Amino acid sequence: MKTDAKCEICGKPATRFLFAAFVCDDESCIEKARMERGGPGGHKKRDLSELLGDG
Ligand SMILES: [Zn+2]
C-alpha cells in the first residue's frame, strides 16, 4: 500500500500509524508520538476522571 503520509515528528515518509499519528521507523519518533497521546492509557484515565466528575 502506498501512502503520501509523512512522519508527524520528523517529516520523513511514514511507515506506520501509531497512537493516532503517522510515524517513521525512528524509535524517538514513535516515543514522541506516544507522549503526544499522554502515554499508555493516559486518555482513558482522563475519561474516567470526567465520568467521576470534579465534585
Ligand atoms: Zn520520524
mmCIF file of the protein (N, C-alpha, C, O) and its ligand, coordinates in Angstrom:
data_MODEL
# 
_entry.id   MODEL 
# 
loop_
_entity.id 
_entity.type 
_entity.pdbx_number_of_molecules 
1 polymer     1 
2 non-polymer 1 
# 
_entity_poly.entity_id                      1 
_entity_poly.type                           'polypeptide(L)' 
_entity_poly.nstd_linkage                   no 
_entity_poly.nstd_monomer                   no 
_entity_poly.pdbx_seq_one_letter_code       MKTDAKCEICGKPATRFLFAAFVCDDESCIEKARMERGGPGGHKKRDLSELLGDG 
_entity_poly.pdbx_seq_one_letter_code_can   MKTDAKCEICGKPATRFLFAAFVCDDESCIEKARMERGGPGGHKKRDLSELLGDG 
_entity_poly.pdbx_strand_id                 A 
# 
loop_
_entity_poly_seq.entity_id 
_entity_poly_seq.num 
_entity_poly_seq.mon_id 
_entity_poly_seq.hetero 
1 1  MET n 
1 2  LYS n 
1 3  THR n 
1 4  ASP n 
1 5  ALA n 
1 6  LYS n 
1 7  CYS n 
1 8  GLU n 
1 9  ILE n 
1 10 CYS n 
1 11 GLY n 
1 12 LYS n 
1 13 PRO n 
1 14 ALA n 
1 15 THR n 
1 16 ARG n 
1 17 PHE n 
1 18 LEU n 
1 19 PHE n 
1 20 ALA n 
1 21 ALA n 
1 22 PHE n 
1 23 VAL n 
1 24 CYS n 
1 25 ASP n 
1 26 ASP n 
1 27 GLU n 
1 28 SER n 
1 29 CYS n 
1 30 ILE n 
1 31 GLU n 
1 32 LYS n 
1 33 ALA n 
1 34 ARG n 
1 35 MET n 
1 36 GLU n 
1 37 ARG n 
1 38 GLY n 
1 39 GLY n 
1 40 PRO n 
1 41 GLY n 
1 42 GLY n 
1 43 HIS n 
1 44 LYS n 
1 45 LYS n 
1 46 ARG n 
1 47 ASP n 
1 48 LEU n 
1 49 SER n 
1 50 GLU n 
1 51 LEU n 
1 52 LEU n 
1 53 GLY n 
1 54 ASP n 
1 55 GLY n 
# 
loop_
_struct_asym.id 
_struct_asym.entity_id 
A 1 
B 2 
# 
loop_
_chem_comp.id 
_chem_comp.type 
_chem_comp.mon_nstd_flag 
ALA 'L-peptide linking' y 
ARG 'L-peptide linking' y 
ASP 'L-peptide linking' y 
CYS 'L-peptide linking' y 
GLU 'L-peptide linking' y 
GLY 'peptide linking'   y 
HIS 'L-peptide linking' y 
ILE 'L-peptide linking' y 
LEU 'L-peptide linking' y 
LYS 'L-peptide linking' y 
MET 'L-peptide linking' y 
PHE 'L-peptide linking' y 
PRO 'L-peptide linking' y 
SER 'L-peptide linking' y 
THR 'L-peptide linking' y 
VAL 'L-peptide linking' y 
ZN  non-polymer         . 
# 
_pdbx_entity_nonpoly.entity_id   2 
_pdbx_entity_nonpoly.name        ? 
_pdbx_entity_nonpoly.comp_id     ZN 
# 
_pdbx_nonpoly_scheme.asym_id         B 
_pdbx_nonpoly_scheme.entity_id       2 
_pdbx_nonpoly_scheme.mon_id          ZN 
_pdbx_nonpoly_scheme.ndb_seq_num     1 
_pdbx_nonpoly_scheme.pdb_seq_num     101 
_pdbx_nonpoly_scheme.auth_seq_num    101 
_pdbx_nonpoly_scheme.pdb_mon_id      ZN 
_pdbx_nonpoly_scheme.auth_mon_id     ZN 
_pdbx_nonpoly_scheme.pdb_strand_id   A 
_pdbx_nonpoly_scheme.pdb_ins_code    . 
# 
loop_
_atom_site.group_PDB 
_atom_site.id 
_atom_site.type_symbol 
_atom_site.label_atom_id 
_atom_site.label_alt_id 
_atom_site.label_comp_id 
_atom_site.label_asym_id 
_atom_site.label_entity_id 
_atom_site.label_seq_id 
_atom_site.pdbx_PDB_ins_code 
_atom_site.Cartn_x 
_atom_site.Cartn_y 
_atom_site.Cartn_z 
_atom_site.occupancy 
_atom_site.B_iso_or_equiv 
_atom_site.pdbx_formal_charge 
_atom_site.auth_seq_id 
_atom_site.auth_comp_id 
_atom_site.auth_asym_id 
_atom_site.auth_atom_id 
_atom_site.pdbx_PDB_model_num 
ATOM   1   N  N  . MET A 1 1  ? 0.843   -1.198 0.000  1.00 0.00 ? 1   MET A N  1 
ATOM   2   C  CA . MET A 1 1  ? 0.000   0.000  0.000  1.00 0.00 ? 1   MET A CA 1 
ATOM   3   C  C  . MET A 1 1  ? 0.873   1.241  0.000  1.00 0.00 ? 1   MET A C  1 
ATOM   4   O  O  . MET A 1 1  ? 1.789   1.375  0.810  1.00 0.00 ? 1   MET A O  1 
ATOM   5   N  N  . LYS A 1 2  ? 0.577   2.132  -0.909 1.00 0.00 ? 2   LYS A N  1 
ATOM   6   C  CA . LYS A 1 2  ? 1.371   3.351  -0.998 1.00 0.00 ? 2   LYS A CA 1 
ATOM   7   C  C  . LYS A 1 2  ? 0.624   4.500  -0.326 1.00 0.00 ? 2   LYS A C  1 
ATOM   8   O  O  . LYS A 1 2  ? -0.595  4.630  -0.444 1.00 0.00 ? 2   LYS A O  1 
ATOM   9   N  N  . THR A 1 3  ? 1.372   5.307  0.363  1.00 0.00 ? 3   THR A N  1 
ATOM   10  C  CA . THR A 1 3  ? 0.744   6.444  1.044  1.00 0.00 ? 3   THR A CA 1 
ATOM   11  C  C  . THR A 1 3  ? 1.637   7.672  0.983  1.00 0.00 ? 3   THR A C  1 
ATOM   12  O  O  . THR A 1 3  ? 2.863   7.570  0.930  1.00 0.00 ? 3   THR A O  1 
ATOM   13  N  N  . ASP A 1 4  ? 1.002   8.823  0.991  1.00 0.00 ? 4   ASP A N  1 
ATOM   14  C  CA . ASP A 1 4  ? 1.757   10.077 0.996  1.00 0.00 ? 4   ASP A CA 1 
ATOM   15  C  C  . ASP A 1 4  ? 1.984   10.579 2.407  1.00 0.00 ? 4   ASP A C  1 
ATOM   16  O  O  . ASP A 1 4  ? 2.543   11.656 2.609  1.00 0.00 ? 4   ASP A O  1 
ATOM   17  N  N  . ALA A 1 5  ? 1.547   9.793  3.387  1.00 0.00 ? 5   ALA A N  1 
ATOM   18  C  CA . ALA A 1 5  ? 1.654   10.235 4.773  1.00 0.00 ? 5   ALA A CA 1 
ATOM   19  C  C  . ALA A 1 5  ? 3.110   10.414 5.174  1.00 0.00 ? 5   ALA A C  1 
ATOM   20  O  O  . ALA A 1 5  ? 3.981   9.639  4.780  1.00 0.00 ? 5   ALA A O  1 
ATOM   21  N  N  . LYS A 1 6  ? 3.350   11.437 5.954  1.00 0.00 ? 6   LYS A N  1 
ATOM   22  C  CA . LYS A 1 6  ? 4.697   11.696 6.455  1.00 0.00 ? 6   LYS A CA 1 
ATOM   23  C  C  . LYS A 1 6  ? 4.724   11.575 7.966  1.00 0.00 ? 6   LYS A C  1 
ATOM   24  O  O  . LYS A 1 6  ? 3.722   11.801 8.644  1.00 0.00 ? 6   LYS A O  1 
ATOM   25  N  N  . CYS A 1 7  ? 5.892   11.212 8.480  1.00 0.00 ? 7   CYS A N  1 
ATOM   26  C  CA . CYS A 1 7  ? 6.084   11.151 9.922  1.00 0.00 ? 7   CYS A CA 1 
ATOM   27  C  C  . CYS A 1 7  ? 5.729   12.514 10.529 1.00 0.00 ? 7   CYS A C  1 
ATOM   28  O  O  . CYS A 1 7  ? 6.243   13.549 10.104 1.00 0.00 ? 7   CYS A O  1 
ATOM   29  N  N  . GLU A 1 8  ? 4.853   12.495 11.516 1.00 0.00 ? 8   GLU A N  1 
ATOM   30  C  CA . GLU A 1 8  ? 4.413   13.758 12.110 1.00 0.00 ? 8   GLU A CA 1 
ATOM   31  C  C  . GLU A 1 8  ? 5.481   14.374 12.998 1.00 0.00 ? 8   GLU A C  1 
ATOM   32  O  O  . GLU A 1 8  ? 5.336   15.510 13.448 1.00 0.00 ? 8   GLU A O  1 
ATOM   33  N  N  . ILE A 1 9  ? 6.548   13.636 13.251 1.00 0.00 ? 9   ILE A N  1 
ATOM   34  C  CA . ILE A 1 9  ? 7.609   14.134 14.124 1.00 0.00 ? 9   ILE A CA 1 
ATOM   35  C  C  . ILE A 1 9  ? 8.761   14.721 13.313 1.00 0.00 ? 9   ILE A C  1 
ATOM   36  O  O  . ILE A 1 9  ? 9.187   15.849 13.561 1.00 0.00 ? 9   ILE A O  1 
ATOM   37  N  N  . CYS A 1 10 ? 9.269   13.951 12.337 1.00 0.00 ? 10  CYS A N  1 
ATOM   38  C  CA . CYS A 1 10 ? 10.464  14.396 11.623 1.00 0.00 ? 10  CYS A CA 1 
ATOM   39  C  C  . CYS A 1 10 ? 10.181  14.722 10.158 1.00 0.00 ? 10  CYS A C  1 
ATOM   40  O  O  . CYS A 1 10 ? 11.022  15.336 9.501  1.00 0.00 ? 10  CYS A O  1 
ATOM   41  N  N  . GLY A 1 11 ? 9.013   14.325 9.624  1.00 0.00 ? 11  GLY A N  1 
ATOM   42  C  CA . GLY A 1 11 ? 8.645   14.688 8.270  1.00 0.00 ? 11  GLY A CA 1 
ATOM   43  C  C  . GLY A 1 11 ? 9.092   13.695 7.208  1.00 0.00 ? 11  GLY A C  1 
ATOM   44  O  O  . GLY A 1 11 ? 8.810   13.885 6.024  1.00 0.00 ? 11  GLY A O  1 
ATOM   45  N  N  . LYS A 1 12 ? 9.790   12.629 7.620  1.00 0.00 ? 12  LYS A N  1 
ATOM   46  C  CA . LYS A 1 12 ? 10.178  11.602 6.659  1.00 0.00 ? 12  LYS A CA 1 
ATOM   47  C  C  . LYS A 1 12 ? 8.954   10.769 6.294  1.00 0.00 ? 12  LYS A C  1 
ATOM   48  O  O  . LYS A 1 12 ? 7.953   10.804 7.010  1.00 0.00 ? 12  LYS A O  1 
ATOM   49  N  N  . PRO A 1 13 ? 9.016   10.024 5.201  1.00 0.00 ? 13  PRO A N  1 
ATOM   50  C  CA . PRO A 1 13 ? 7.874   9.178  4.821  1.00 0.00 ? 13  PRO A CA 1 
ATOM   51  C  C  . PRO A 1 13 ? 7.489   8.236  5.950  1.00 0.00 ? 13  PRO A C  1 
ATOM   52  O  O  . PRO A 1 13 ? 8.331   7.526  6.498  1.00 0.00 ? 13  PRO A O  1 
ATOM   53  N  N  . ALA A 1 14 ? 6.195   8.240  6.292  1.00 0.00 ? 14  ALA A N  1 
ATOM   54  C  CA . ALA A 1 14 ? 5.727   7.421  7.406  1.00 0.00 ? 14  ALA A CA 1 
ATOM   55  C  C  . ALA A 1 14 ? 5.655   5.951  6.994  1.00 0.00 ? 14  ALA A C  1 
ATOM   56  O  O  . ALA A 1 14 ? 5.328   5.624  5.853  1.00 0.00 ? 14  ALA A O  1 
ATOM   57  N  N  . THR A 1 15 ? 5.959   5.096  7.925  1.00 0.00 ? 15  THR A N  1 
ATOM   58  C  CA . THR A 1 15 ? 5.910   3.658  7.665  1.00 0.00 ? 15  THR A CA 1 
ATOM   59  C  C  . THR A 1 15 ? 4.850   2.971  8.506  1.00 0.00 ? 15  THR A C  1 
ATOM   60  O  O  . THR A 1 15 ? 4.534   1.802  8.286  1.00 0.00 ? 15  THR A O  1 
ATOM   61  N  N  . ARG A 1 16 ? 4.307   3.690  9.460  1.00 0.00 ? 16  ARG A N  1 
ATOM   62  C  CA . ARG A 1 16 ? 3.311   3.083  10.347 1.00 0.00 ? 16  ARG A CA 1 
ATOM   63  C  C  . ARG A 1 16 ? 2.402   4.129  10.952 1.00 0.00 ? 16  ARG A C  1 
ATOM   64  O  O  . ARG A 1 16 ? 2.704   5.323  10.940 1.00 0.00 ? 16  ARG A O  1 
ATOM   65  N  N  . PHE A 1 17 ? 1.278   3.660  11.483 1.00 0.00 ? 17  PHE A N  1 
ATOM   66  C  CA . PHE A 1 17 ? 0.308   4.552  12.116 1.00 0.00 ? 17  PHE A CA 1 
ATOM   67  C  C  . PHE A 1 17 ? 0.129   4.088  13.549 1.00 0.00 ? 17  PHE A C  1 
ATOM   68  O  O  . PHE A 1 17 ? -0.464  3.043  13.815 1.00 0.00 ? 17  PHE A O  1 
ATOM   69  N  N  . LEU A 1 18 ? 0.661   4.897  14.475 1.00 0.00 ? 18  LEU A N  1 
ATOM   70  C  CA . LEU A 1 18 ? 0.622   4.516  15.884 1.00 0.00 ? 18  LEU A CA 1 
ATOM   71  C  C  . LEU A 1 18 ? 0.114   5.678  16.718 1.00 0.00 ? 18  LEU A C  1 
ATOM   72  O  O  . LEU A 1 18 ? 0.392   6.837  16.408 1.00 0.00 ? 18  LEU A O  1 
ATOM   73  N  N  . PHE A 1 19 ? -0.627  5.375  17.773 1.00 0.00 ? 19  PHE A N  1 
ATOM   74  C  CA . PHE A 1 19 ? -1.077  6.418  18.704 1.00 0.00 ? 19  PHE A CA 1 
ATOM   75  C  C  . PHE A 1 19 ? -1.770  7.562  17.968 1.00 0.00 ? 19  PHE A C  1 
ATOM   76  O  O  . PHE A 1 19 ? -1.594  8.734  18.301 1.00 0.00 ? 19  PHE A O  1 
ATOM   77  N  N  . ALA A 1 20 ? -2.571  7.190  16.947 1.00 0.00 ? 20  ALA A N  1 
ATOM   78  C  CA . ALA A 1 20 ? -3.316  8.179  16.171 1.00 0.00 ? 20  ALA A CA 1 
ATOM   79  C  C  . ALA A 1 20 ? -2.396  9.167  15.462 1.00 0.00 ? 20  ALA A C  1 
ATOM   80  O  O  . ALA A 1 20 ? -2.771  10.319 15.246 1.00 0.00 ? 20  ALA A O  1 
ATOM   81  N  N  . ALA A 1 21 ? -1.183  8.718  15.094 1.00 0.00 ? 21  ALA A N  1 
ATOM   82  C  CA . ALA A 1 21 ? -0.256  9.595  14.391 1.00 0.00 ? 21  ALA A CA 1 
ATOM   83  C  C  . ALA A 1 21 ? 0.577   8.772  13.410 1.00 0.00 ? 21  ALA A C  1 
ATOM   84  O  O  . ALA A 1 21 ? 0.910   7.617  13.676 1.00 0.00 ? 21  ALA A O  1 
ATOM   85  N  N  . PHE A 1 22 ? 0.907   9.384  12.275 1.00 0.00 ? 22  PHE A N  1 
ATOM   86  C  CA . PHE A 1 22 ? 1.812   8.730  11.336 1.00 0.00 ? 22  PHE A CA 1 
ATOM   87  C  C  . PHE A 1 22 ? 3.235   8.930  11.812 1.00 0.00 ? 22  PHE A C  1 
ATOM   88  O  O  . PHE A 1 22 ? 3.642   10.045 12.137 1.00 0.00 ? 22  PHE A O  1 
ATOM   89  N  N  . VAL A 1 23 ? 3.993   7.837  11.851 1.00 0.00 ? 23  VAL A N  1 
ATOM   90  C  CA . VAL A 1 23 ? 5.395   7.929  12.273 1.00 0.00 ? 23  VAL A CA 1 
ATOM   91  C  C  . VAL A 1 23 ? 6.255   7.057  11.373 1.00 0.00 ? 23  VAL A C  1 
ATOM   92  O  O  . VAL A 1 23 ? 5.753   6.175  10.676 1.00 0.00 ? 23  VAL A O  1 
ATOM   93  N  N  . CYS A 1 24 ? 7.580   7.320  11.397 1.00 0.00 ? 24  CYS A N  1 
ATOM   94  C  CA . CYS A 1 24 ? 8.518   6.514  10.635 1.00 0.00 ? 24  CYS A CA 1 
ATOM   95  C  C  . CYS A 1 24 ? 9.088   5.422  11.547 1.00 0.00 ? 24  CYS A C  1 
ATOM   96  O  O  . CYS A 1 24 ? 8.553   5.152  12.622 1.00 0.00 ? 24  CYS A O  1 
ATOM   97  N  N  . ASP A 1 25 ? 10.174  4.807  11.102 1.00 0.00 ? 25  ASP A N  1 
ATOM   98  C  CA . ASP A 1 25 ? 10.751  3.704  11.870 1.00 0.00 ? 25  ASP A CA 1 
ATOM   99  C  C  . ASP A 1 25 ? 11.573  4.174  13.061 1.00 0.00 ? 25  ASP A C  1 
ATOM   100 O  O  . ASP A 1 25 ? 11.963  3.372  13.909 1.00 0.00 ? 25  ASP A O  1 
ATOM   101 N  N  . ASP A 1 26 ? 11.837  5.483  13.123 1.00 0.00 ? 26  ASP A N  1 
ATOM   102 C  CA . ASP A 1 26 ? 12.694  6.002  14.180 1.00 0.00 ? 26  ASP A CA 1 
ATOM   103 C  C  . ASP A 1 26 ? 12.047  5.845  15.552 1.00 0.00 ? 26  ASP A C  1 
ATOM   104 O  O  . ASP A 1 26 ? 10.930  6.310  15.777 1.00 0.00 ? 26  ASP A O  1 
ATOM   105 N  N  . GLU A 1 27 ? 12.751  5.191  16.459 1.00 0.00 ? 27  GLU A N  1 
ATOM   106 C  CA . GLU A 1 27 ? 12.192  4.936  17.787 1.00 0.00 ? 27  GLU A CA 1 
ATOM   107 C  C  . GLU A 1 27 ? 11.856  6.218  18.530 1.00 0.00 ? 27  GLU A C  1 
ATOM   108 O  O  . GLU A 1 27 ? 10.869  6.271  19.263 1.00 0.00 ? 27  GLU A O  1 
ATOM   109 N  N  . SER A 1 28 ? 12.674  7.257  18.346 1.00 0.00 ? 28  SER A N  1 
ATOM   110 C  CA . SER A 1 28 ? 12.422  8.515  19.042 1.00 0.00 ? 28  SER A CA 1 
ATOM   111 C  C  . SER A 1 28 ? 11.136  9.154  18.526 1.00 0.00 ? 28  SER A C  1 
ATOM   112 O  O  . SER A 1 28 ? 10.433  9.826  19.280 1.00 0.00 ? 28  SER A O  1 
ATOM   113 N  N  . CYS A 1 29 ? 10.822  8.948  17.242 1.00 0.00 ? 29  CYS A N  1 
ATOM   114 C  CA . CYS A 1 29 ? 9.582   9.473  16.681 1.00 0.00 ? 29  CYS A CA 1 
ATOM   115 C  C  . CYS A 1 29 ? 8.394   8.711  17.275 1.00 0.00 ? 29  CYS A C  1 
ATOM   116 O  O  . CYS A 1 29 ? 7.377   9.311  17.621 1.00 0.00 ? 29  CYS A O  1 
ATOM   117 N  N  . ILE A 1 30 ? 8.526   7.417  17.386 1.00 0.00 ? 30  ILE A N  1 
ATOM   118 C  CA . ILE A 1 30 ? 7.460   6.594  17.964 1.00 0.00 ? 30  ILE A CA 1 
ATOM   119 C  C  . ILE A 1 30 ? 7.236   6.999  19.417 1.00 0.00 ? 30  ILE A C  1 
ATOM   120 O  O  . ILE A 1 30 ? 6.099   7.111  19.874 1.00 0.00 ? 30  ILE A O  1 
ATOM   121 N  N  . GLU A 1 31 ? 8.320   7.214  20.124 1.00 0.00 ? 31  GLU A N  1 
ATOM   122 C  CA . GLU A 1 31 ? 8.227   7.610  21.533 1.00 0.00 ? 31  GLU A CA 1 
ATOM   123 C  C  . GLU A 1 31 ? 7.530   8.965  21.664 1.00 0.00 ? 31  GLU A C  1 
ATOM   124 O  O  . GLU A 1 31 ? 6.691   9.159  22.544 1.00 0.00 ? 31  GLU A O  1 
ATOM   125 N  N  . LYS A 1 32 ? 7.885   9.893  20.788 1.00 0.00 ? 32  LYS A N  1 
ATOM   126 C  CA . LYS A 1 32 ? 7.267   11.225 20.852 1.00 0.00 ? 32  LYS A CA 1 
ATOM   127 C  C  . LYS A 1 32 ? 5.782   11.141 20.521 1.00 0.00 ? 32  LYS A C  1 
ATOM   128 O  O  . LYS A 1 32 ? 4.962   11.812 21.148 1.00 0.00 ? 32  LYS A O  1 
ATOM   129 N  N  . ALA A 1 33 ? 5.439   10.318 19.540 1.00 0.00 ? 33  ALA A N  1 
ATOM   130 C  CA . ALA A 1 33 ? 4.031   10.152 19.182 1.00 0.00 ? 33  ALA A CA 1 
ATOM   131 C  C  . ALA A 1 33 ? 3.258   9.614  20.380 1.00 0.00 ? 33  ALA A C  1 
ATOM   132 O  O  . ALA A 1 33 ? 2.120   10.016 20.625 1.00 0.00 ? 33  ALA A O  1 
ATOM   133 N  N  . ARG A 1 34 ? 3.874   8.714  21.115 1.00 0.00 ? 34  ARG A N  1 
ATOM   134 C  CA . ARG A 1 34 ? 3.217   8.138  22.296 1.00 0.00 ? 34  ARG A CA 1 
ATOM   135 C  C  . ARG A 1 34 ? 3.046   9.208  23.375 1.00 0.00 ? 34  ARG A C  1 
ATOM   136 O  O  . ARG A 1 34 ? 2.005   9.271  24.029 1.00 0.00 ? 34  ARG A O  1 
ATOM   137 N  N  . MET A 1 35 ? 4.048   10.034 23.557 1.00 0.00 ? 35  MET A N  1 
ATOM   138 C  CA . MET A 1 35 ? 3.967   11.090 24.558 1.00 0.00 ? 35  MET A CA 1 
ATOM   139 C  C  . MET A 1 35 ? 2.840   12.066 24.227 1.00 0.00 ? 35  MET A C  1 
ATOM   140 O  O  . MET A 1 35 ? 2.143   12.561 25.113 1.00 0.00 ? 35  MET A O  1 
ATOM   141 N  N  . GLU A 1 36 ? 2.679   12.332 22.913 1.00 0.00 ? 36  GLU A N  1 
ATOM   142 C  CA . GLU A 1 36 ? 1.618   13.249 22.478 1.00 0.00 ? 36  GLU A CA 1 
ATOM   143 C  C  . GLU A 1 36 ? 0.258   12.743 22.932 1.00 0.00 ? 36  GLU A C  1 
ATOM   144 O  O  . GLU A 1 36 ? -0.643  13.534 23.210 1.00 0.00 ? 36  GLU A O  1 
ATOM   145 N  N  . ARG A 1 37 ? 0.111   11.435 23.006 1.00 0.00 ? 37  ARG A N  1 
ATOM   146 C  CA . ARG A 1 37 ? -1.170  10.850 23.381 1.00 0.00 ? 37  ARG A CA 1 
ATOM   147 C  C  . ARG A 1 37 ? -1.295  10.690 24.891 1.00 0.00 ? 37  ARG A C  1 
ATOM   148 O  O  . ARG A 1 37 ? -2.302  10.170 25.372 1.00 0.00 ? 37  ARG A O  1 
ATOM   149 N  N  . GLY A 1 38 ? -0.306  11.120 25.632 1.00 0.00 ? 38  GLY A N  1 
ATOM   150 C  CA . GLY A 1 38 ? -0.380  11.062 27.088 1.00 0.00 ? 38  GLY A CA 1 
ATOM   151 C  C  . GLY A 1 38 ? 0.069   9.738  27.661 1.00 0.00 ? 38  GLY A C  1 
ATOM   152 O  O  . GLY A 1 38 ? -0.241  9.432  28.812 1.00 0.00 ? 38  GLY A O  1 
ATOM   153 N  N  . GLY A 1 39 ? 0.794   8.942  26.888 1.00 0.00 ? 39  GLY A N  1 
ATOM   154 C  CA . GLY A 1 39 ? 1.314   7.684  27.382 1.00 0.00 ? 39  GLY A CA 1 
ATOM   155 C  C  . GLY A 1 39 ? 0.265   6.590  27.373 1.00 0.00 ? 39  GLY A C  1 
ATOM   156 O  O  . GLY A 1 39 ? -0.897  6.843  27.054 1.00 0.00 ? 39  GLY A O  1 
ATOM   157 N  N  . PRO A 1 40 ? 0.665   5.373  27.720 1.00 0.00 ? 40  PRO A N  1 
ATOM   158 C  CA . PRO A 1 40 ? -0.246  4.224  27.695 1.00 0.00 ? 40  PRO A CA 1 
ATOM   159 C  C  . PRO A 1 40 ? -1.434  4.436  28.626 1.00 0.00 ? 40  PRO A C  1 
ATOM   160 O  O  . PRO A 1 40 ? -1.259  4.639  29.828 1.00 0.00 ? 40  PRO A O  1 
ATOM   161 N  N  . GLY A 1 41 ? -2.624  4.389  28.078 1.00 0.00 ? 41  GLY A N  1 
ATOM   162 C  CA . GLY A 1 41 ? -3.830  4.508  28.893 1.00 0.00 ? 41  GLY A CA 1 
ATOM   163 C  C  . GLY A 1 41 ? -4.085  5.905  29.407 1.00 0.00 ? 41  GLY A C  1 
ATOM   164 O  O  . GLY A 1 41 ? -5.026  6.119  30.172 1.00 0.00 ? 41  GLY A O  1 
ATOM   165 N  N  . GLY A 1 42 ? -3.268  6.861  29.003 1.00 0.00 ? 42  GLY A N  1 
ATOM   166 C  CA . GLY A 1 42 ? -3.412  8.220  29.512 1.00 0.00 ? 42  GLY A CA 1 
ATOM   167 C  C  . GLY A 1 42 ? -4.769  8.817  29.217 1.00 0.00 ? 42  GLY A C  1 
ATOM   168 O  O  . GLY A 1 42 ? -5.383  9.443  30.082 1.00 0.00 ? 42  GLY A O  1 
ATOM   169 N  N  . HIS A 1 43 ? -5.245  8.622  27.978 1.00 0.00 ? 43  HIS A N  1 
ATOM   170 C  CA . HIS A 1 43 ? -6.522  9.216  27.609 1.00 0.00 ? 43  HIS A CA 1 
ATOM   171 C  C  . HIS A 1 43 ? -7.662  8.536  28.348 1.00 0.00 ? 43  HIS A C  1 
ATOM   172 O  O  . HIS A 1 43 ? -8.683  9.165  28.631 1.00 0.00 ? 43  HIS A O  1 
ATOM   173 N  N  . LYS A 1 44 ? -7.494  7.238  28.666 1.00 0.00 ? 44  LYS A N  1 
ATOM   174 C  CA . LYS A 1 44 ? -8.535  6.518  29.385 1.00 0.00 ? 44  LYS A CA 1 
ATOM   175 C  C  . LYS A 1 44 ? -8.656  7.063  30.799 1.00 0.00 ? 44  LYS A C  1 
ATOM   176 O  O  . LYS A 1 44 ? -9.754  7.200  31.340 1.00 0.00 ? 44  LYS A O  1 
ATOM   177 N  N  . LYS A 1 45 ? -7.508  7.371  31.385 1.00 0.00 ? 45  LYS A N  1 
ATOM   178 C  CA . LYS A 1 45 ? -7.506  7.895  32.737 1.00 0.00 ? 45  LYS A CA 1 
ATOM   179 C  C  . LYS A 1 45 ? -8.290  9.215  32.783 1.00 0.00 ? 45  LYS A C  1 
ATOM   180 O  O  . LYS A 1 45 ? -9.066  9.467  33.705 1.00 0.00 ? 45  LYS A O  1 
ATOM   181 N  N  . ARG A 1 46 ? -8.062  10.043 31.759 1.00 0.00 ? 46  ARG A N  1 
ATOM   182 C  CA . ARG A 1 46 ? -8.727  11.331 31.697 1.00 0.00 ? 46  ARG A CA 1 
ATOM   183 C  C  . ARG A 1 46 ? -10.244 11.139 31.541 1.00 0.00 ? 46  ARG A C  1 
ATOM   184 O  O  . ARG A 1 46 ? -11.044 11.845 32.155 1.00 0.00 ? 46  ARG A O  1 
ATOM   185 N  N  . ASP A 1 47 ? -10.612 10.158 30.697 1.00 0.00 ? 47  ASP A N  1 
ATOM   186 C  CA . ASP A 1 47 ? -12.026 9.885  30.509 1.00 0.00 ? 47  ASP A CA 1 
ATOM   187 C  C  . ASP A 1 47 ? -12.680 9.460  31.822 1.00 0.00 ? 47  ASP A C  1 
ATOM   188 O  O  . ASP A 1 47 ? -13.811 9.843  32.121 1.00 0.00 ? 47  ASP A O  1 
ATOM   189 N  N  . LEU A 1 48 ? -11.954 8.669  32.591 1.00 0.00 ? 48  LEU A N  1 
ATOM   190 C  CA . LEU A 1 48 ? -12.501 8.174  33.846 1.00 0.00 ? 48  LEU A CA 1 
ATOM   191 C  C  . LEU A 1 48 ? -12.742 9.325  34.824 1.00 0.00 ? 48  LEU A C  1 
ATOM   192 O  O  . LEU A 1 48 ? -13.777 9.374  35.488 1.00 0.00 ? 48  LEU A O  1 
ATOM   193 N  N  . SER A 1 49 ? -11.792 10.240 34.908 1.00 0.00 ? 49  SER A N  1 
ATOM   194 C  CA . SER A 1 49 ? -11.962 11.354 35.840 1.00 0.00 ? 49  SER A CA 1 
ATOM   195 C  C  . SER A 1 49 ? -13.127 12.241 35.415 1.00 0.00 ? 49  SER A C  1 
ATOM   196 O  O  . SER A 1 49 ? -13.782 12.868 36.247 1.00 0.00 ? 49  SER A O  1 
ATOM   197 N  N  . GLU A 1 50 ? -13.379 12.284 34.091 1.00 0.00 ? 50  GLU A N  1 
ATOM   198 C  CA . GLU A 1 50 ? -14.526 13.052 33.618 1.00 0.00 ? 50  GLU A CA 1 
ATOM   199 C  C  . GLU A 1 50 ? -15.831 12.375 34.026 1.00 0.00 ? 50  GLU A C  1 
ATOM   200 O  O  . GLU A 1 50 ? -16.815 13.038 34.357 1.00 0.00 ? 50  GLU A O  1 
ATOM   201 N  N  . LEU A 1 51 ? -15.822 11.047 33.996 1.00 0.00 ? 51  LEU A N  1 
ATOM   202 C  CA . LEU A 1 51 ? -17.009 10.294 34.412 1.00 0.00 ? 51  LEU A CA 1 
ATOM   203 C  C  . LEU A 1 51 ? -17.281 10.522 35.883 1.00 0.00 ? 51  LEU A C  1 
ATOM   204 O  O  . LEU A 1 51 ? -18.430 10.692 36.289 1.00 0.00 ? 51  LEU A O  1 
ATOM   205 N  N  . LEU A 1 52 ? -16.233 10.525 36.678 1.00 0.00 ? 52  LEU A N  1 
ATOM   206 C  CA . LEU A 1 52 ? -16.389 10.678 38.124 1.00 0.00 ? 52  LEU A CA 1 
ATOM   207 C  C  . LEU A 1 52 ? -16.786 12.105 38.488 1.00 0.00 ? 52  LEU A C  1 
ATOM   208 O  O  . LEU A 1 52 ? -17.361 12.345 39.550 1.00 0.00 ? 52  LEU A O  1 
ATOM   209 N  N  . GLY A 1 53 ? -16.480 13.042 37.608 1.00 0.00 ? 53  GLY A N  1 
ATOM   210 C  CA . GLY A 1 53 ? -16.794 14.442 37.875 1.00 0.00 ? 53  GLY A CA 1 
ATOM   211 C  C  . GLY A 1 53 ? -15.780 15.066 38.818 1.00 0.00 ? 53  GLY A C  1 
ATOM   212 O  O  . GLY A 1 53 ? -14.933 14.377 39.386 1.00 0.00 ? 53  GLY A O  1 
ATOM   213 N  N  . ASP A 1 54 ? -15.874 16.348 38.973 1.00 0.00 ? 54  ASP A N  1 
ATOM   214 C  CA . ASP A 1 54 ? -14.898 17.049 39.833 1.00 0.00 ? 54  ASP A CA 1 
ATOM   215 C  C  . ASP A 1 54 ? -15.514 17.498 41.140 1.00 0.00 ? 54  ASP A C  1 
ATOM   216 O  O  . ASP A 1 54 ? -14.984 18.384 41.810 1.00 0.00 ? 54  ASP A O  1 
ATOM   217 N  N  . GLY A 1 55 ? -16.588 16.915 41.492 1.00 0.00 ? 55  GLY A N  1 
ATOM   218 C  CA . GLY A 1 55 ? -17.187 17.207 42.790 1.00 0.00 ? 55  GLY A CA 1 
ATOM   219 C  C  . GLY A 1 55 ? -18.417 18.054 42.628 1.00 0.00 ? 55  GLY A C  1 
ATOM   220 O  O  . GLY A 1 55 ? -19.061 18.403 43.617 1.00 0.00 ? 55  GLY A O  1 
HETATM 221 ZN ZN . ZN  B 2 .  ? 10.127  10.231 12.138 1.00 0.00 2 101 ZN  A ZN 1 
# 
